[in-house]
Amino acid sequence: MTMTNQDVLSMYTAIGDLTGRMVAAANASEWEQLYELEIEVNAHVAVLKMNEAGVHLEGEQRQQKATLIKKMLADDRQVRDQIQPWMAQLSKLISSTGTERRVVNAYGSV
């Protein structure tokens, strides 16, 4: 598939829209939706990786791409900020379950 300049910008715009939706999903603790959106983003990125190399953006188009990438990075930061506390809580839960299992194995259930 040969991509044009407009195809590349459209793909970056689509990814930017998806990352914006990811922020909304993370803010609403909609983890399944967040996961599905991440799969969509990864599919778009794979298409870009395979087809963008021959496309050279100039001037305003290059600036538009840079702006879209900055937005995606900001969205990613917001999603990570939402996920970090949840991941820490999940890690703590897994750790305490493992500790509980070791105690039960060592001393039997109470």
C-alpha positions, 0 to 999 in steps of 0.5 A: 500500500502506497500512502500519500501525504494526506493518507499519513496525516489522516492516519495520525489524526485517527490515532490522535482521536483514538488516544483522546478516547483512551484518555476518556476511557481511563478517566471513566475506569473503562478498562476494557474499552481502553484495551480495545482502543489500544488495539486499534491504535497499535493497528494504525501504528503498524500500518504507518510503520509499514507504509510511511517511510516513502512519504516526505512531509513539508512545511505545514504538513510536517508541523501538523504531524508534529502537533498530532504527535505531541497531542498523542504523547500528552494523551499517553501521559494522561492515561498513564497517570490514571493507570499507575494508581490502579496498577499499584493497587493491583500489584499490592493485591497480587502480592498480598494474595501470594503472601496469603497463599504462602502462609496457608501452605506453611501453616494451613488454613485458619 
